[in-house]
């Protein structure tokens, strides 16, 4: 038997406008400009720049007589909401208090041909038949950003057969590989680090050190990569000084030849700071990039359309449809301008709180002065949700006297020192980096010794924690830091 019962449930749902506002907050400066451009294209009632005249003020002084509307229900469309005499609606105010000549941080960059196009242009000087050209073009297209072709020859032969309808063999592929290895930058098209270094050494003028370096790479690459220097000295019957010179030649080589090509646009990162922090007379001054504060207003033409409709005594069906369209566009324009204003306020309030929380760091630039700070610390201070702070921190940059950095880099967890005080994990990492930088390179410090040193400095952390921080700093283990 079915039973019927009532159940009360309280739930919260974000409105579409709130969702869109959260998305706007998350956008960095460049993405925000694209979003603004899109909105201006889609909504003709929204315009950028300053209003040229105040003629619209007369519209806001008029009364609208509901009795004049014979064919449209004023409960459906209340034009007084848009032509009110009480006050100027919020959407007519400017969306910012910034000047058009405000400092706008940007980093210009030049566009160029791609890395693969650069390689193909060099191949044009080689004599190749149609089949060889297709193979060469395919191999160049397989070069990754680092300059390597990391695919087995058997896979390349299969792909050529299926995608290019080219039936070839390993001998032909290796012949084309030799051509690619002659291209610039040296080492491009290599299938491994070992081959990449050997290609570069072969293009250098032969010297005893170069020849020894080639012998080490060809016969003892594994020992070299693991820095087993004693084994290398014994195997090649050389002195420590000779080995040092040979390794010096290898260290001059480029392990990622693709990264050296300036025209590779994929290697260019264009960062536009969203905020700027300056020190003025010993105090911090925060500014929001003016590109986040565009001047927007509602189109005069659309407002005049409403006035013309209001003054018309006879209302037709087509006029009603027009007014409905205008109402939708005015609603959207009003909301978008309000959302931008809220975005500006949220960004500024959040960054201002972060700046004052880390005041000592921003005044000195010393990372050891960074206080432990998590998202909740800032959220509680500005009385906003943690997710809002996260949206601001994850994708925004701030220009400081010490460089341009991602805001989320100022957040870190805390640990207790030997005095029971909370210290930032960034402070510990900075000290760890300093200790490793000052170590004796012939006998680098192990993680266990590093943990002991940190404990002596007042930071009692375990060896596995040292290993974790070392990896986060992209520092290799002691064996790989060893030098002759």
C-alpha positions as CSV (number, residue, x, y, z in Angstrom):
1,X,0.0,0.0,0.0
2,X,1.4,3.4,-1.0
3,X,1.7,6.0,1.7
4,X,1.6,9.7,1.0
5,X,3.4,12.2,3.2
6,X,4.8,15.7,3.2
7,X,8.4,16.5,3.5
8,X,10.0,19.9,3.9
9,X,13.4,20.4,2.5
10,X,15.6,23.5,2.6
11,X,18.1,23.9,-0.3
12,X,20.1,26.6,-1.8
13,X,20.6,27.1,-5.5
14,X,22.7,29.6,-7.3
15,X,20.9,31.8,-9.8
16,X,22.3,31.9,-13.4
17,X,23.5,35.5,-12.6
18,X,25.4,34.3,-9.6
19,X,27.0,31.5,-11.6
20,X,28.1,34.0,-14.3
21,X,29.5,36.3,-11.7
22,X,31.6,33.5,-10.3
23,X,32.9,32.8,-13.8
24,X,33.7,36.5,-14.3
25,X,35.7,36.6,-11.0
26,X,37.7,33.6,-12.0
27,X,38.8,35.2,-15.3
28,X,42.3,36.8,-15.5
29,X,42.7,40.1,-17.3
30,X,43.2,38.8,-20.8
31,X,40.3,36.3,-20.6
32,X,38.1,39.0,-19.1
33,X,38.8,41.3,-22.1
34,X,37.7,38.5,-24.4
35,X,34.5,38.0,-22.4
36,X,33.8,41.7,-22.5
37,X,34.3,41.8,-26.2
38,X,31.9,38.9,-26.6
39,X,29.2,40.6,-24.5
40,X,29.5,43.9,-26.5
41,X,29.1,42.0,-29.7
42,X,26.0,40.1,-28.5
43,X,24.2,42.9,-26.7
44,X,23.7,46.1,-28.8
45,X,22.2,47.8,-25.7
46,X,25.7,47.8,-24.1
47,X,28.3,50.3,-25.2
48,X,31.8,51.1,-24.1
49,X,33.3,54.5,-23.5
50,X,31.9,57.7,-22.0
51,X,28.5,59.0,-22.9
52,X,28.7,61.9,-25.3
53,X,25.7,63.9,-23.9
54,X,23.3,64.1,-21.0
55,X,20.3,64.3,-23.2
56,X,18.9,61.1,-21.6
57,X,18.4,62.9,-18.4
58,X,15.1,64.3,-19.8
59,X,13.8,60.8,-20.1
60,X,14.2,60.2,-16.4
61,X,12.2,63.3,-15.6
62,X,9.0,62.2,-17.4
63,X,6.0,60.4,-16.0
64,X,4.5,57.5,-17.8
65,X,0.7,57.3,-17.9
66,X,-0.4,53.7,-17.7
67,X,-3.8,54.6,-19.1
68,X,-2.1,55.4,-22.5
69,X,-1.3,51.7,-23.0
70,X,-4.3,50.3,-24.8
71,X,-2.9,47.0,-26.1
72,X,-0.1,46.0,-23.7
73,X,-0.5,44.9,-20.1
74,X,1.8,47.2,-18.0
75,X,2.2,44.4,-15.5
76,X,4.1,42.5,-18.1
77,X,6.3,45.4,-19.2
78,X,6.7,48.2,-16.7
79,X,8.6,50.9,-18.6
80,X,8.8,53.0,-15.5
81,X,11.5,50.6,-14.3
82,X,13.6,51.9,-17.2
83,X,12.3,55.5,-17.3
84,X,12.0,56.3,-13.6
85,X,12.0,59.8,-12.1
86,X,13.1,58.7,-8.7
87,X,16.8,58.4,-9.4
88,X,19.1,57.5,-12.2
89,X,19.3,53.7,-12.4
90,X,22.5,52.0,-11.4
91,X,23.2,50.8,-14.9
92,X,23.8,54.4,-16.0
93,X,26.6,54.9,-13.6
94,X,30.1,54.1,-14.8
95,X,31.5,50.7,-14.1
96,X,34.7,52.0,-12.6
97,X,36.5,54.9,-11.0
98,X,39.6,54.5,-13.1
99,X,41.1,56.8,-15.6
100,X,41.7,55.8,-19.2
101,X,45.4,56.5,-18.8
102,X,45.9,54.3,-15.8
103,X,49.0,52.2,-15.8
104,X,48.2,49.0,-17.6
105,X,50.8,46.2,-17.2
106,X,51.4,44.1,-20.3
107,X,54.2,42.2,-21.8
108,X,54.3,42.5,-25.6
109,X,55.5,39.6,-27.7
110,X,56.1,38.9,-31.4
111,X,54.5,36.2,-33.4
112,X,56.5,34.1,-35.9
113,X,56.5,30.8,-37.8
114,X,56.2,27.6,-35.8
115,X,59.1,25.4,-34.9
116,X,58.0,22.7,-37.4
117,X,57.7,25.2,-40.2
118,X,61.2,26.5,-39.4
119,X,62.5,22.9,-39.9
120,X,60.6,22.3,-43.1
121,X,62.0,25.5,-44.6
122,X,65.5,24.2,-44.1
123,X,64.6,20.9,-45.8
124,X,63.7,22.8,-49.0
125,X,67.4,23.0,-49.8
126,X,67.7,19.1,-49.8
127,X,67.1,17.0,-52.9
128,X,64.3,14.6,-52.1
129,X,61.9,12.7,-54.3
130,X,58.1,12.8,-53.6
131,X,58.2,9.8,-51.3
132,X,61.2,11.0,-49.3
133,X,59.6,14.4,-49.0
134,X,56.5,12.9,-47.5
135,X,58.6,10.9,-45.0
136,X,60.6,14.0,-44.1
137,X,57.5,16.1,-43.6
138,X,55.9,13.4,-41.5
139,X,59.1,13.1,-39.3
140,X,59.3,16.9,-38.8
141,X,55.6,16.9,-37.8
142,X,56.5,14.3,-35.2
143,X,59.1,16.6,-33.5
144,X,57.9,17.6,-30.1
145,X,58.4,20.9,-28.3
146,X,61.7,19.8,-26.8
147,X,63.0,18.9,-30.3
148,X,62.8,15.1,-30.0
149,X,61.1,12.4,-32.1
150,X,60.0,9.9,-29.4
151,X,58.5,7.2,-31.5
152,X,59.9,3.8,-32.5
153,X,60.8,3.4,-36.2
154,X,58.4,0.5,-36.5
155,X,55.5,2.8,-35.4
156,X,56.6,5.5,-37.9
157,X,56.6,3.0,-40.8
158,X,53.1,1.8,-39.9
159,X,51.7,5.3,-39.6
160,X,53.2,6.3,-42.9
161,X,51.5,3.3,-44.6
162,X,48.1,4.0,-43.0
163,X,48.0,7.9,-43.1
164,X,50.2,8.8,-46.0
165,X,49.9,5.7,-48.2
166,X,53.7,5.5,-48.2
167,X,55.3,2.0,-48.0
168,X,58.9,2.3,-46.8
169,X,61.5,0.5,-44.8
170,X,63.8,1.2,-41.8
171,X,66.8,2.0,-44.1
172,X,65.0,4.8,-45.8
173,X,63.7,6.2,-42.5
174,X,67.2,6.3,-41.0
175,X,68.4,8.1,-44.2
176,X,65.8,10.9,-43.6
177,X,66.7,11.0,-39.9
178,X,70.3,11.8,-40.9
179,X,69.0,14.8,-42.9
180,X,67.0,16.0,-40.0
181,X,69.9,15.7,-37.7
182,X,71.8,18.2,-39.9
183,X,69.1,20.8,-39.3
184,X,69.3,23.7,-36.8
185,X,69.1,23.9,-33.9
186,X,71.8,21.2,-33.4
187,X,70.4,18.0,-31.8
188,X,66.9,18.4,-33.3
189,X,65.2,15.1,-34.3
190,X,67.1,13.0,-31.8
191,X,65.3,9.9,-30.4
192,X,67.0,10.1,-27.0
193,X,69.0,12.4,-24.8
194,X,72.1,10.3,-25.5
195,X,71.7,10.7,-29.3
196,X,70.9,14.5,-28.9
197,X,74.1,15.2,-27.1
198,X,76.2,13.0,-29.5
199,X,74.7,14.9,-32.5
200,X,75.7,18.2,-31.0
201,X,79.3,17.1,-30.1
202,X,79.8,15.7,-33.7
203,X,79.1,19.2,-35.0
204,X,81.9,20.7,-32.9
205,X,85.6,21.0,-33.8
206,X,87.4,17.9,-32.6
207,X,89.6,18.3,-29.5
208,X,90.8,15.8,-26.9
209,X,88.1,16.9,-24.5
210,X,85.4,16.6,-27.3
211,X,86.7,13.1,-28.3
212,X,86.7,11.9,-24.7
213,X,83.2,13.3,-24.2
214,X,82.0,11.4,-27.3
215,X,83.6,8.2,-25.9
216,X,81.9,8.6,-22.6
217,X,78.4,9.2,-24.2
218,X,78.9,6.3,-26.6
219,X,80.3,3.7,-24.3
220,X,79.4,4.8,-20.7
221,X,76.2,6.9,-20.9
222,X,74.6,5.1,-18.0
223,X,77.5,5.7,-15.6
224,X,77.7,9.3,-16.8
225,X,74.0,9.9,-16.2
226,X,74.3,8.4,-12.7
227,X,77.5,10.4,-12.0
228,X,79.6,7.4,-11.2
229,X,82.8,9.4,-11.8
230,X,85.2,6.9,-10.3
231,X,84.0,4.2,-12.6
232,X,84.4,6.5,-15.6
233,X,88.0,7.3,-14.6
234,X,88.8,3.6,-14.3
235,X,87.0,2.5,-17.5
236,X,88.5,5.2,-19.8
237,X,91.9,5.3,-18.0
238,X,91.9,9.0,-17.6
239,X,92.7,11.5,-14.9
240,X,90.1,13.5,-12.8
241,X,91.1,16.7,-14.6
242,X,90.5,15.1,-18.1
243,X,87.1,13.9,-16.9
244,X,86.3,17.3,-15.6
245,X,87.1,19.0,-19.0
246,X,85.0,16.4,-20.9
247,X,82.0,16.8,-18.6
248,X,82.5,20.6,-19.1
249,X,82.0,20.2,-22.8
250,X,78.9,18.1,-22.3
251,X,77.4,20.6,-19.9
252,X,77.7,23.3,-22.6
253,X,75.2,21.3,-24.8
254,X,71.5,21.9,-25.0
255,X,69.4,18.9,-23.8
256,X,66.2,20.5,-25.2
257,X,67.1,21.9,-28.6
258,X,63.5,22.7,-29.4
259,X,63.3,25.1,-26.5
260,X,66.0,27.3,-28.0
261,X,64.0,28.2,-31.0
262,X,62.7,31.8,-30.4
263,X,60.0,31.5,-33.0
264,X,58.2,28.7,-31.3
265,X,55.1,30.5,-30.1
266,X,54.0,27.7,-27.9
267,X,57.0,28.4,-25.7
268,X,55.9,32.0,-25.1
269,X,53.9,32.9,-22.1
270,X,52.1,36.2,-22.1
271,X,51.4,37.4,-18.5
272,X,49.3,40.5,-17.8
273,X,49.4,41.4,-14.1
274,X,45.9,41.9,-12.6
275,X,47.2,43.9,-9.7
276,X,50.2,46.1,-8.9
277,X,51.7,46.7,-5.5
278,X,54.1,49.6,-4.9
279,X,55.9,50.9,-1.9
280,X,55.1,54.6,-1.4
281,X,56.8,56.4,1.5
282,X,57.2,53.1,3.4
283,X,53.6,52.0,2.9
284,X,52.0,49.6,0.4
285,X,49.8,50.8,-2.4
286,X,47.5,48.4,-4.3
287,X,46.0,49.2,-7.7
288,X,43.9,47.1,-10.0
289,X,44.9,46.9,-13.6
290,X,42.8,49.5,-15.5
291,X,41.9,46.9,-18.1
292,X,39.7,45.2,-15.5
293,X,37.6,48.4,-15.2
294,X,36.1,49.3,-18.6
295,X,33.8,52.3,-19.0
296,X,30.4,50.9,-19.9
297,X,26.9,52.4,-20.2
298,X,23.6,51.7,-21.7
299,X,23.1,52.7,-25.4
300,X,21.4,56.1,-25.8
301,X,19.6,54.8,-28.9
302,X,18.0,52.0,-26.9
303,X,16.8,54.4,-24.2
304,X,15.4,56.7,-26.8
305,X,13.5,53.7,-28.3
306,X,11.7,53.3,-25.0
307,X,10.9,57.0,-24.8
308,X,9.5,56.9,-28.4
309,X,7.3,53.9,-27.4
310,X,6.1,55.7,-24.3
311,X,5.1,58.7,-26.4
312,X,3.2,56.6,-28.9
313,X,-0.6,56.6,-28.2
314,X,-1.4,53.5,-30.2
315,X,0.6,50.3,-29.4
316,X,0.8,47.6,-32.0
317,X,1.8,44.0,-31.6
318,X,5.1,44.5,-33.4
319,X,5.9,47.4,-31.0
320,X,5.2,45.1,-28.1
321,X,7.7,42.6,-29.4
322,X,10.2,45.3,-29.9
323,X,9.8,46.6,-26.3
324,X,10.2,43.0,-25.0
325,X,13.5,42.7,-26.9
326,X,14.7,46.1,-25.6
327,X,13.7,45.1,-22.1
328,X,15.8,41.9,-22.3
329,X,18.8,43.7,-23.6
330,X,18.5,46.5,-21.0
331,X,18.2,43.8,-18.3
332,X,21.3,42.0,-19.6
333,X,23.3,45.3,-19.9
334,X,22.3,46.4,-16.4
335,X,23.3,43.0,-14.9
336,X,26.6,42.9,-16.8
337,X,27.7,46.3,-15.6
338,X,26.7,45.5,-12.1
339,X,28.6,42.2,-12.3
340,X,31.7,43.9,-13.5
341,X,31.4,46.3,-10.6
342,X,31.1,43.4,-8.1
343,X,34.0,41.7,-9.8
344,X,36.2,44.8,-9.3
345,X,35.2,45.1,-5.7
346,X,35.8,41.4,-5.0
347,X,39.2,41.3,-6.7
348,X,40.3,44.5,-4.9
349,X,39.0,43.5,-1.4
350,X,40.6,40.0,-1.7
351,X,44.0,41.2,-2.9
352,X,44.0,44.0,-0.4
353,X,43.5,41.5,2.4
354,X,46.3,39.3,1.1
355,X,48.6,42.3,0.8
356,X,48.1,43.4,4.4
357,X,48.2,39.8,5.7
358,X,51.7,39.4,4.0
359,X,52.7,43.1,4.6
360,X,56.1,42.2,6.1
361,X,57.0,40.2,2.9
362,X,55.8,42.9,0.5
363,X,57.8,45.5,2.3
364,X,61.0,43.5,2.3
365,X,60.8,40.9,-0.4
366,X,62.3,38.3,1.9
367,X,60.4,35.0,1.4
368,X,61.3,34.0,5.0
369,X,58.8,36.7,6.1
370,X,55.9,35.0,4.4
371,X,53.3,34.1,7.0
372,X,51.5,30.8,6.9
373,X,48.3,31.6,5.0
374,X,45.5,29.4,3.7
375,X,42.3,30.3,1.8
376,X,40.2,30.2,4.9
377,X,42.3,32.9,6.6
378,X,41.5,35.4,3.9
379,X,37.9,34.2,3.5
380,X,37.2,34.8,7.2
381,X,38.8,38.2,7.1
382,X,36.8,39.5,4.1
383,X,33.7,37.5,5.0
384,X,33.4,35.7,1.7
385,X,33.3,32.1,0.7
386,X,36.6,30.1,0.4
387,X,35.7,29.2,-3.2
388,X,35.6,33.0,-4.1
389,X,39.1,33.5,-2.6
390,X,40.3,30.4,-4.5
391,X,38.9,31.8,-7.8
392,X,40.8,35.1,-7.3
393,X,44.1,33.4,-6.2
394,X,44.4,30.6,-8.8
395,X,44.4,32.6,-12.0
396,X,45.6,36.1,-11.1
397,X,49.0,37.7,-11.1
398,X,50.3,40.6,-9.1
399,X,53.2,42.9,-10.1
400,X,55.4,43.6,-7.1
401,X,58.8,45.3,-6.6
402,X,60.2,41.8,-6.6
403,X,58.7,40.5,-9.8
404,X,55.4,39.3,-11.2
405,X,54.0,36.3,-9.3
406,X,50.9,34.2,-9.2
407,X,48.8,35.1,-6.2
408,X,48.4,31.5,-5.1
409,X,52.1,31.3,-4.5
410,X,51.7,33.4,-1.4
411,X,49.5,30.7,0.2
412,X,51.2,28.0,2.3
413,X,50.6,25.7,5.2
414,X,52.2,26.1,8.6
415,X,54.5,24.0,10.7
416,X,55.7,24.3,14.2
417,X,59.3,25.3,14.9
418,X,61.2,24.2,18.0
419,X,59.8,27.2,19.9
420,X,56.2,26.2,19.1
421,X,55.7,29.1,16.7
422,X,53.8,28.7,13.4
423,X,56.1,29.1,10.4
424,X,55.4,29.0,6.7
425,X,56.5,25.9,4.7
426,X,57.8,28.4,2.2
427,X,60.2,29.7,4.8
428,X,61.5,26.1,5.4
429,X,61.8,25.5,1.6
430,X,63.8,28.7,1.2
431,X,66.2,27.7,4.0
432,X,66.5,24.2,2.5
433,X,67.3,25.7,-0.9
434,X,70.0,27.9,0.7
435,X,71.6,25.0,2.5
436,X,71.8,22.9,-0.6
437,X,73.2,25.9,-2.6
438,X,76.0,26.2,-0.1
439,X,76.9,22.5,0.2
440,X,80.2,21.0,-0.9
441,X,79.5,19.8,-4.5
442,X,82.0,16.9,-4.2
443,X,80.1,15.6,-1.2
444,X,76.4,16.8,-1.5
445,X,74.2,16.4,1.6
446,X,71.8,13.5,1.8
447,X,68.2,14.1,2.8
448,X,69.0,12.7,6.3
449,X,71.8,15.2,6.8
450,X,69.6,18.0,5.5
451,X,67.0,17.1,8.1
452,X,69.6,17.2,10.8
453,X,70.8,20.7,9.7
454,X,67.2,22.0,9.6
455,X,66.6,20.6,13.1
456,X,69.7,22.5,14.3
457,X,68.3,25.6,12.8
458,X,65.0,25.2,14.7
459,X,62.9,23.3,12.2
460,X,62.3,19.7,13.4
461,X,61.0,17.9,10.2
462,X,61.4,14.3,9.2
463,X,63.7,13.1,6.4
464,X,60.7,12.1,4.2
465,X,59.4,15.7,4.5
466,X,62.8,17.0,3.4
467,X,62.6,14.7,0.4
468,X,59.1,16.0,-0.4
469,X,60.2,19.7,-0.2
470,X,63.3,19.0,-2.2
471,X,61.2,17.4,-5.0
472,X,58.8,20.4,-5.0
473,X,61.8,22.7,-5.4
474,X,62.9,20.5,-8.4
475,X,66.2,19.7,-6.7
476,X,67.7,16.2,-7.5
477,X,68.9,13.7,-4.9
478,X,72.4,14.0,-3.5
479,X,74.0,11.5,-5.9
480,X,72.8,13.6,-9.0
481,X,74.0,16.9,-7.4
482,X,77.6,15.5,-7.2
483,X,80.3,17.4,-9.1
484,X,84.0,16.7,-9.7
